[in-house]
Amino acid sequence: MADLSKLWEQIDQADQDLVKALVKKYDLVMEVGRVKREKGQAVYQEIMDQAKRLEEDF
């Protein structure tokens, strides 16, 4: 039988990796918004369209 504490450590590490990836994605999305604002482009419509596509996939 596998050592459960080692498995939980791996799960915790995976959780930390996921959070880091989500923070990185957030930072990139915010940067896209900043650049679009500087260029006078719409910021939120693309986000809403992407959210709708994701919703349809699930």
N, C-alpha and C positions, 0 to 999 in steps of 0.2 A: 504494500500500500504506500502511495506517495506521501511524502511529508507535507501535511496540509499547510504548515506555516510558510514553506517555500512557495507553494502555490498562491497563497494569499499575498506574499511579497510580489510575485509576478503580476498578480491582478492589480495591486496598488501601483506598480510601476507602469502598467498599461494605462491606468486611469490618469496618472501624471502626464504620460506622453500625450494622451488625448486632450487634456486641458491645455497643454503647451501648444498643440496643433490648433486648437480652437482660438486661443489668444492670438496666435500668429495670423490666422485667417481674419479675425476681427480687425487687427491692425492693418492688414492689407485692404480690407473693405473700407475702413475709415480713410485710408490714403486715396483710394479710388474716389470716394466722395469728395475729399478735399480738392483733388485735381479737377474733378468735374465742376465743382463750384467755381473754381478759378477760371475755367473755360466757359462758364455760363451754361453748362449742359444740365439736363434733368438728372437728378440723383436717385430719386426713389422709385421711379417707374420700373427700372430694370430689376430692382430688388423685389418689388411686388410680383413682377412676372416670374422671376425665379422661384419665389415662394409658392406661387400657384402651381408651377411645374412640379415642384417637390411634393406638394400636397396631392397632386394627381397620381404621382408614382406610389404613394402609400395608401 
